[in-house]
């Protein structure tokens, strides 16, 4: 999943979605609220949310995925 690198390796290594926005039923663009994340196998991949002025609301994710440590 993603680039094959964990989040702690940095933005240049892990994958992300940035500037996430939602279009509502009235066709208005809004920022998301209450974004949550979870992982079932944190030794295989990780995910977290972030928010800042340059990248807006973001989701960062990555990890080696299926390997000898991940069934």
JOTA-V115592 format. One record per residue. N is the residue number from 0. RES is the residue in one small letter. SS is DSSP state (alpha for helix, beta for strand, coil for the rest). Layout:
# JOTA-V115592
N,RES,SS
N,RES,SS
This chain:
# JOTA-V115592
0,x,coil
1,x,coil
2,x,coil
3,x,coil
4,x,coil
5,x,coil
6,x,alpha
7,x,alpha
8,x,alpha
9,x,coil
10,x,coil
11,x,coil
12,x,coil
13,x,coil
14,x,beta
15,x,beta
16,x,beta
17,x,coil
18,x,coil
19,x,coil
20,x,coil
21,x,beta
22,x,beta
23,x,coil
24,x,coil
25,x,coil
26,x,coil
27,x,coil
28,x,beta
29,x,beta
30,x,coil
31,x,coil
32,x,coil
33,x,coil
34,x,coil
35,x,coil
36,x,coil
37,x,coil
38,x,coil
39,x,coil
40,x,coil
41,x,coil
42,x,coil
43,x,coil
44,x,coil
45,x,beta
46,x,beta
47,x,beta
48,x,beta
49,x,beta
50,x,beta
51,x,beta
52,x,coil
53,x,coil
54,x,coil
55,x,beta
56,x,beta
57,x,beta
58,x,beta
59,x,beta
60,x,beta
61,x,beta
62,x,coil
63,x,coil
64,x,coil
65,x,coil
66,x,beta
67,x,coil
68,x,coil
69,x,beta
70,x,coil
